[in-house]
Amino acid sequence: MPRVDVPVVTITRAGALLGSLGSEVTGDAANNHTMKNSGVEVLGLRNNGATTRTVTIPTPKTVDGLAIADRTVQLLANEHKIVGPFPEGTYDQASGTEQGQMHIDVDHADVRLQAWRIP
């Protein structure tokens, strides 16, 4: 199955809803996720469980033939974090149907994801 999209909400002066009131997506450890990225997006991560969870943001690029290490984020039980922004040249897929998108891998359905664009 394809990766599950994390919709990006543009923040306005009127505000953007958070968590389950907004566009929060439940983690899919089997298919993982993708998010449109233009370099000004941030990702909200929430651990809805009682065990530490890990989110991995792969970096498909290389520098001088060397792989760039993936970004990993540890979420303690019931912890919330906002991470980003993510430079396009480091995190975005360079070609194919996912060009201009970044991958987000979760280790469990306890993880909740939400994305915002800061104009």
C-alpha positions in Angstrom: 0.0 0.0 0.0 1.1 3.6 -0.5 2.4 5.8 2.3 -0.3 7.7 4.2 -0.4 11.4 3.6 0.0 13.9 6.5 -1.9 16.9 5.3 -0.2 20.3 5.7 -2.3 23.1 7.2 -1.1 26.7 6.6 -1.0 28.7 9.8 -2.9 32.0 9.6 -3.4 34.8 12.1 -6.8 33.2 12.9 -4.9 30.1 14.1 -4.7 26.4 13.3 -6.3 23.6 15.3 -4.1 21.2 17.2 -4.3 17.5 17.9 -7.5 15.6 17.4 -9.4 18.8 16.7 -7.1 19.5 13.7 -5.7 17.4 10.9 -4.0 14.9 13.2 -3.2 11.5 11.6 -2.7 8.2 13.4 0.7 6.6 12.8 0.8 3.7 10.3 3.8 1.6 11.1 3.1 -0.8 8.1 2.8 1.8 5.4 4.4 4.9 7.1 3.8 8.5 5.9 4.6 11.2 3.4 4.3 15.0 3.7 4.6 17.8 1.1 7.6 19.8 2.0 8.8 23.2 0.7 11.2 23.9 3.5 8.8 25.9 5.7 6.8 23.1 7.2 7.0 21.8 10.8 5.8 18.5 12.0 3.8 17.9 15.2 4.4 14.6 16.9 2.5 13.1 19.8 3.0 9.8 21.6 -0.5 8.7 22.6 0.9 5.7 24.5 2.7 4.7 27.6 5.9 3.4 25.9 8.7 5.5 24.3 8.2 5.6 20.5 10.5 6.6 17.6 9.9 8.6 14.5 12.4 8.4 11.7 12.7 11.0 8.9 14.8 9.5 6.2 17.3 11.6 4.3 17.5 10.2 0.7 20.4 12.4 -0.3 24.2 11.9 -0.2 27.1 14.3 0.0 30.3 13.3 -1.8 29.0 9.8 -2.1 28.3 9.5 1.7 24.8 8.9 3.0 23.3 11.6 5.2 22.2 10.1 8.5 18.4 9.9 9.0 16.8 12.2 11.6 15.3 10.2 14.5 13.0 11.7 17.1 12.3 9.9 20.4 8.9 10.5 22.0 8.6 9.6 25.7 5.2 8.4 27.0 2.5 11.0 26.3 5.1 13.5 25.0 4.4 16.1 22.3 7.1 17.7 20.1 7.3 20.0 17.1 10.2 19.4 14.8 11.4 21.1 11.6 11.6 22.9 9.3 13.2 20.4 6.9 15.4 21.7 4.1 14.2 20.4 0.7 17.6 19.4 -0.6 18.1 17.1 2.4 14.7 15.5 3.1 12.6 15.6 -0.1 12.4 12.8 -2.6 14.1 13.9 -5.7 12.1 12.1 -8.4 9.1 9.9 -9.1 5.5 10.3 -7.8 6.7 11.5 -4.4 9.0 14.2 -5.7 8.8 17.3 -3.4 7.6 15.1 -0.5 9.5 13.8 2.6 9.0 10.4 4.2 8.1 9.9 7.8 8.4 6.5 9.4 6.8 5.6 12.7 7.4 2.5 14.9 3.8 2.3 16.3 0.2 3.4 15.9 0.6 5.3 19.2 2.3 8.1 17.3 0.1 10.9 16.1 1.3 13.3 13.3 0.2 16.8 12.3 1.9 19.2 9.9 1.8 23.0 9.5 3.2 25.4 7.0 4.5 28.8 8.2 3.9 31.3 5.4 
